[in-house]
Amino acid sequence: MIKIFLTSFDYFIKIPTTSFFFKKLLNISTGSQKPKRNWIGILSVQQLYEIALLKKLQFSYKHSLYNICKMLISSALSIGIWIQL
């Protein structure tokens, strides 16, 4: 008697979190202890836009790029990252 086990696996590779992208771009390990008071880094609008393009893949067609950028800005400010215009 021969037993054959057919198993299949579904792998879902997700996009890293927003804070992961911020930390890698700025080479920091943690966020600010006092956000909106002590700034730990500065992101340019171009860097923010590139992260938004990656995050758009995660949100698919639910959100516009403008709304994703607004979410990223609020996340950056809550960590203590300044957005340079």
N, C-alpha and C positions, 0 to 999 in steps of 0.2 A: 504494500500500500504506500503510495506516494502522497505526501501532503504538500500542497503548494499554498503558501500564504501570500496573497497579493495585498500589499498595503500601499496606500497612497498618502502623501503628505501635502498639505497646502501651506505654502510659505507666503506670508504677507510681510513684505518689506515696507516699512513705513518711513516717512521722512522724519529726521530728528527734530527734537523740540526746538522752539524758538530760542530759548536760553542757551542751548548747545551752540547754535550758530553765532550768537552774540559772544559767547565765551571764546570760541575758536578764532573769531575775527580780531578780538581785542587782546587775546592771550592773557585772559584772567581766569582765576579758579572759582571765585565766588562773586556774588553781587555785593552791592554796597550795604553796609550795616544801617545806614541812614539814607535811603533813597530820596531823591529830589532835594537833598541837602549836600551830600558828598557825591560828586560825580566820579566814576571810576574809569570812564572812557568816552570817546566821541566816535559816533558812526556818521558816515556821510550818507547823503540821500541815495547815491548810486549803490552803496552797499545794502541799504535798506530795500531798495528796489529789487536787487538780485535775490535777496532772501524772500521777498514777496513772490517773485516768480516761482521759486521752488515750493513755497507754501501753497501756491495756487493749485499745484498738482494734488495736494492733499485735500483741499476743499472742493475740488472739481468745479462745477458750475454754480455752486451755491452763492458764492461771494464775488464781488467785483474786485479788481486789483486795488482800487482806491480803498475799499473797506478793509482789505487785508493789510494794506500799508498803515491804516489807522490802528488796527489791532497790534501791529508790530511796534508802532510808536508808543502806544500805551504800555506794552510789555517792556520796552527798553527803558522807559521812564521809571517803571516800578522796580527795575533792577538797579538803576542808578547810572544809566547810560544816556548821554546827551546826544541829540540828533542835530548835526550841523547842516544848516541850509545853504 
